[in-house]
Amino acid sequence: FTNAGAFLFKLVIMLIALELCQRFKASPSLVFGATRAAWSLDLLLGSSLFAVYQQLSGTYPQLLQTISLFLVVVVVVAFLFVFTERDRTSILSPQEDAETTSTQSRCEAIALHFDLSERETEVLNLVAKGRSTPRIQEELHISAHTVNSHIQHVYQKLKVHSRQEILDVVDAWQKKSD
């Protein structure tokens, strides 16, 4: 049971390391090597902490329970307040395919060219992916009115009148960059 728990913990750490590697464009070999080195130290650290625990367990009989409770609280607090929902879902979600990345990079290039705001760029990217107003509202945690307002600003800046024309601009931008 302990080995299975340790294996799952290491698997989650590797997934987090992979996500950080992709997000910050770090070398996968370097990140993998660093996590493996840290795992190698866990045996030494665990043995040392166990020796300290054995010495203190006679004086503090509830020491193990107290430490366990403290660590659980730390993990819960980190999960709730340190990581955003986007971080929590992106770590274990499937990676974006090349087409999605291409669409996103085209939208960012269009946003730079037409001077779109950050939020307008996010809306443009979601419209280019074919998302509806309710879906954009849900993903960005904004009201439908705000989504429609951003879409209208995108229409004005790109000088288009419909979502289809936005898709045409994104497709034409791909042909320009090829």
N, C-alpha and C positions, 0 to 999 in steps of 0.2 A: 504494500500500500504506500509506504514511504517513497520507494523508488518510483512508483507510478506518479505520485505527486511531484517529485523532483523533476521527472522527465517532462511533465506538462508545464511546470514552471519554466524550465529551460526552453521549451518550445515557444511559449508566449514571449519570453525575452528575445528569442531569435526573430520572431515576427515583428516585435517592436523595433529591434535593431535594423531589420530590413526596411521597415517603413521610414525610419530616420535616415537610413542610407539613401533611399530614393528621394526623400524630401530635401535633404541637404546636399545631394549629389556627391556623397562621400564614397570612397573606394569600398566596394563590398568585401574585398580581401582584408582590408584594414579593420573594418567593423567586425567581421567574423573573427579575426585574430584577437581583437581586444575582448570580445565576449568569451571566447574560449580561454583566454588568459585569466579572466575574472573567475570563470568556473573552476579553473585549476586551483585558484586560491581559496575556493569555498571549503575544501576539505581541511586545509590548514586553519582557516578561521573557525570552522565548526568545531574542530578538535580543541582549539584554544578556548573557545567560549564554553564548551562542555566541561573542561577542567575548572574554569572559574565557577561555573554553575555548581559543580560538585562540592567545591569548597564553601560556597555560600548557602547551599540548600539546607544545611543543618541550622544555620542562623535564621534564614528566611524560608520557611517551609512552603509558602505560596509564591515563591519567586517565579517559577515557570509559568504559572497561570497569569500573573501580573504582566510579565513580558509578552506573553501571547496576546492578551487583551490589548496592550499598548500597540503592538504591531498591527492587529486587526483595525484598530481605530486609525492608525496612520494610513493604512491602505485605503480605507473607506474615505477618509478626508481627501487623500490625493485623488481618488477616483471622482469624487464629487466636485472638488474645487480647483484642482490643478489642471486636469484634462477636460477639454471641452467635449461636447457631444460629437463634433466633427472628428476630433482626435480619436475618441473611443470607437467610432464606427469605421474610420478609415484604416485603422490598424488591422482589423480582421476582415475587411471587405475585399472583394476581388480587385485587382489592379485594373486601371483604365487601359483600354486597348489603344492601339496606335491611332485609330481613326478619331477617338475621343480626344486624345492629346493633340492631334492635328487640328481638329475643330477649335479646341481651346486656344492653341497658339495663333490660329488665324483670327479668332475673335479679339485676342489681345493686340495683335497688329492693327486690326481695324480700329480698336478703341484708341490706340495711340495716334493713329492717323486722323481720326475724327474727334479727338479730344473728349472721349467719354469719361464720365466719372467712374470710380471703382465699382459702385453699385450698378451703374448702367452697364458696365462690362460684364458683371455677373449675370445680369438679366439677359444681355445679348447672348452670352454663352449658353444659357438655359434655353432660350428661344431657338438658337441654332441647333440644339439637341432635340428640338421638337416638343419641349415641355409646354403644358397648358398654363394658363394664369393660376388656377388653383394649385397646381403642382409647384410652380415657382413660388407662390405665396407660402406653401408648406416648407419648401427647402430653405428659403431665405428668412423665414419667420417674420414676414411683413404682411400688411393687409393687401387685399385685392386692389383697392384703390391705389396704393403705393406702387404695386406691380404695374398697373396700367399707366400710372404717371411716368414711371421709368421707361416703359415701352414707348410712350408718346415722345419722350425726350430722345430716345434712340431713333425713332422715325424722323424727327426733325433734324437731328445731326447727320444722319445718313441720307437724308432727302428721299425717304421712301414712304409708302402709305400702307403697307401690310406686312404681315409676318412672312408671307411668301417672298416678298421683295427683299426682306432681310436675309432669308435663306439664299436668294440669288446673289446678293452682295457677298455673302460668305463664300459661296461656291466660286464666284468670279475672282475673289481675292486669292483663292487657292490656285487658280490658273495664272494669275499675275506672278505669284511666288514661285511657280514651277519653271 
